Amino acid sequence: MSVMINELNQRSRDVFRHIVDAYVTSGEPVGSRTVARRLAQPLSAATIRNVMQDLEYLGLLGSPHISAGRVPTVRPR
């Protein structure tokens, strides 16, 4: 499924941006608690997991295994 970042709602864009930033910094999968601590707006880890699941469905995130956080995917242009 092809989706443009600007088509996402603001919350999804914020979560995605924080995941990408954290992944670039650490090189490790990023969990919902990490994102929750970085966001300016208070969101629960469960809400962030739901957004992450939506982003994964859209092909923007992947999960190395079921208990890992998420990583940005490589998207062809």
NORJOUR-V87154 format. One record per residue. N is the residue number from 0. RES is the residue in one letter. OMEGA is omega in whole degrees, 0 to 359 (none if undefined). NEAR is the number of other ideal C-beta (glycine too) atoms within 12 Angstrom. Layout:
n->N res->RES omega->OMEGA near->NEAR
n->N res->RES omega->OMEGA near->NEAR
//
This chain:
n->0 res->M omega->181 near->13
n->1 res->S omega->179 near->11
n->2 res->V omega->176 near->21
n->3 res->M omega->181 near->15
n->4 res->I omega->182 near->21
n->5 res->N omega->176 near->10
n->6 res->E omega->180 near->14
n->7 res->L omega->174 near->20
n->8 res->N omega->186 near->15
n->9 res->Q omega->180 near->17
n->10 res->R omega->179 near->23
n->11 res->S omega->177 near->32
n->12 res->R omega->179 near->23
n->13 res->D omega->180 near->25
n->14 res->V omega->180 near->42
n->15 res->F omega->180 near->37
n->16 res->R omega->180 near->25
n->17 res->H omega->177 near->35
n->18 res->I omega->180 near->39
n->19 res->V omega->180 near->25
n->20 res->D omega->181 near->18
n->21 res->A omega->180 near->29
n->22 res->Y omega->179 near->29
n->23 res->V omega->181 near->14
n->24 res->T omega->188 near->13
n->25 res->S omega->185 near->16
n->26 res->G omega->182 near->12
n->27 res->E omega->173 near->16
n->28 res->P omega->185 near->25
n->29 res->V omega->180 near->36
n->30 res->G omega->183 near->28
n->31 res->S omega->179 near->31
n->32 res->R omega->177 near->20
n->33 res->T omega->179 near->26
n->34 res->V omega->181 near->39
n->35 res->A omega->180 near->27
n->36 res->R omega->184 near->17
n->37 res->R omega->185 near->25
n->38 res->L omega->177 near->28
n->39 res->A omega->180 near->14
n->40 res->Q omega->181 near->16
n->41 res->P omega->175 near->13
n->42 res->L omega->178 near->25
n->43 res->S omega->177 near->16
n->44 res->A omega->179 near->20
n->45 res->A omega->178 near->14
n->46 res->T omega->179 near->22
n->47 res->I omega->177 near->34
n->48 res->R omega->178 near->26
n->49 res->N omega->178 near->19
n->50 res->V omega->179 near->35
n->51 res->M omega->179 near->37
n->52 res->Q omega->177 near->20
n->53 res->D omega->179 near->24
n->54 res->L omega->176 near->38
n->55 res->E omega->178 near->29
n->56 res->Y omega->180 near->18
n->57 res->L omega->178 near->25
n->58 res->G omega->181 near->20
n->59 res->L omega->179 near->33
n->60 res->L omega->174 near->38
n->61 res->G omega->179 near->25
n->62 res->S omega->181 near->24
n->63 res->P omega->171 near->18
n->64 res->H omega->193 near->10
n->65 res->I omega->183 near->10
n->66 res->S omega->181 near->9
n->67 res->A omega->171 near->19
n->68 res->G omega->182 near->32
n->69 res->R omega->176 near->38
n->70 res->V omega->175 near->27
n->71 res->P omega->178 near->29
n->72 res->T omega->174 near->22
n->73 res->V omega->183 near->11
n->74 res->R omega->175 near->17
n->75 res->P omega->179 near->6
n->76 res->R omega->none near->5
//
